[in-house]
Amino acid sequence: MTVVRYIEANGTEHTVEAENGISAMEAAVKHGVPGIDGDCGGAAACATCHIYVDPEWLAKTGPAADGLEKSMLDFAEDVRETSRLACQIKVTGELNGLVLRLPDRQH
């Protein structure tokens, strides 16, 4: 299990133990983290799991991938350099302690 911290725009934190191999979106939905909808089920076909990777973790998660992920982020609000789709971040032991921040709202 890997610990992932989701921080809402208002500062409310949700710390979950996620199974390795699932996406950060799946972990959030499974644990009822508000603000991560995952309407497309993780197919990178919407932007309802838009998050900001904490800058200290960006080297481990990598930036948004060219192609589908970056295209979907065009539909998100307040996209930043650290923006990712949580469905595209695979939970691994290397990400233990990962901090993901949520935007004010999702589309």
C-alpha positions in Angstrom: 0.0 0.0 0.0 1.1 3.5 -0.8 0.0 6.6 1.1 -1.4 9.4 -1.1 -2.4 12.8 0.3 -5.1 14.8 -1.5 -5.5 18.4 -0.5 -8.6 20.3 -1.4 -8.4 23.9 -2.5 -9.7 25.0 0.9 -6.8 23.1 2.6 -8.8 20.0 3.8 -6.6 16.9 3.6 -7.5 13.4 2.8 -4.8 10.8 3.4 -5.5 7.4 1.8 -3.7 4.1 1.6 -3.9 3.1 -2.1 -3.2 -0.2 -3.7 -0.2 -0.3 -5.9 -1.0 -0.6 -9.5 -4.2 1.5 -9.5 -4.4 5.1 -10.6 -4.5 8.0 -8.2 -8.0 8.7 -9.5 -9.2 5.2 -8.7 -7.7 5.6 -5.2 -9.5 8.9 -4.7 -12.8 7.6 -5.9 -12.5 4.4 -3.8 -11.9 6.4 -0.7 -14.5 9.1 -1.3 -12.2 12.0 -1.8 -14.4 14.9 -2.8 -13.5 16.8 -6.0 -12.2 13.8 -8.0 -15.1 12.7 -10.1 -13.5 10.4 -12.7 -16.6 10.6 -14.9 -14.9 8.7 -17.8 -13.7 5.9 -15.5 -10.0 6.5 -16.1 -9.9 6.5 -19.9 -8.4 10.1 -20.0 -11.6 11.1 -21.9 -12.6 13.9 -19.5 -10.9 16.3 -17.1 -12.8 15.5 -14.0 -9.8 14.2 -12.2 -7.6 17.2 -12.8 -5.1 17.7 -10.0 -1.9 19.6 -9.3 1.1 17.4 -8.4 3.0 19.0 -5.5 6.2 20.4 -7.1 8.5 18.2 -4.9 6.8 15.1 -6.5 6.7 16.2 -10.1 10.1 14.6 -10.9 8.7 11.2 -9.8 5.3 11.5 -11.5 6.5 13.3 -14.5 4.7 16.1 -16.3 1.4 15.6 -18.3 2.1 13.3 -21.3 1.9 14.7 -24.8 -1.2 13.6 -26.7 -4.4 12.5 -24.9 -3.6 13.8 -21.4 -2.5 17.2 -22.5 -5.5 17.4 -24.9 -7.9 16.7 -22.1 -6.2 19.3 -19.8 -7.3 21.9 -22.4 -10.8 21.3 -21.0 -9.8 21.8 -17.3 -9.8 25.2 -15.5 -6.7 26.9 -14.2 -4.2 24.5 -15.8 -0.7 24.9 -14.4 2.7 23.5 -15.1 2.0 20.8 -12.4 -1.4 19.9 -13.8 -2.1 16.2 -14.4 -5.0 13.9 -14.8 -5.1 11.7 -11.7 -6.2 8.7 -13.9 -2.8 8.9 -15.6 -0.7 8.6 -12.5 -0.1 4.9 -11.5 0.3 4.4 -7.8 3.6 2.7 -7.0 5.7 2.3 -3.8 8.0 4.9 -5.2 5.2 7.4 -4.8 4.6 6.7 -1.1 3.7 10.1 0.5 2.6 11.6 -2.8 0.9 15.0 -2.4 -1.8 15.9 -4.9 -3.7 19.2 -4.7 -7.2 19.7 -6.1 -8.4 22.7 -8.1 -11.3 24.9 -6.9 -13.6 23.0 -9.2 -13.8 20.3 -11.9 -15.6 20.4 -15.3 
